[in-house]
Amino acid sequence: MLEFIKNNKEWLFSGAGISILTALFLIVRHIFAKKTKSTTSKELQIHEPKRTNDEKTSKDNVLPSSSEYSAHPSPGEIAQSISDLPPFQQNTAKENYIGINICWDLTLSLVYSKEEDIVSLMCQSKGYSRYVGVEISLNRYPQIKVIHKDQRLIVYGEIKDIESSGPQVIAHKIEFK
């Protein structure tokens, strides 16, 4: 190796040699960065397996403490933050909100069935024009069957996804106001 450097020192330390070494370094770094990024994104995509009604009820009773829920970021703050970014960066930014525990003051607009005892509440947040989707169990909250449009709800839950229609939340607890 030292002999190669001695024989080629003029070429190696000229502009061409430095350019080639820099290009090789950048290529190697790019390859390793892709592997690390794909591994990280796979680790972050944790999907909860389907549970029976008994399992849902027992897990739903174990809630994070109220200090682990926050009104911020609000649905409007999330939308503004994402829309301020270039379009290419918006999907990645949406993923950053998944898993955040929220406490949002919402108003009920629509209710529709999703599966078995799970319904989706389409709610509005003050100052935010899109819907917030909230998944909740009818077994746990049977009063959803009879509440009226414009019912005020305090939703404690976890952001499941950010769709073009608005944030999607899995409710841990709902207070009817």
PyMOL commands that set and color helices and strands:
alter all, ss='L'
color gray80, all
select helices_A, chain A and resi 2-7+9-12+15-44+53-60+66-68+75-83+87-95+142-145
alter helices_A, ss='H'
color red, helices_A
select strands_A, chain A and resi 101-115+118-125+128-137+152-163+166-176
alter strands_A, ss='S'
color yellow, strands_A
deselect
rebuild
show_as cartoon
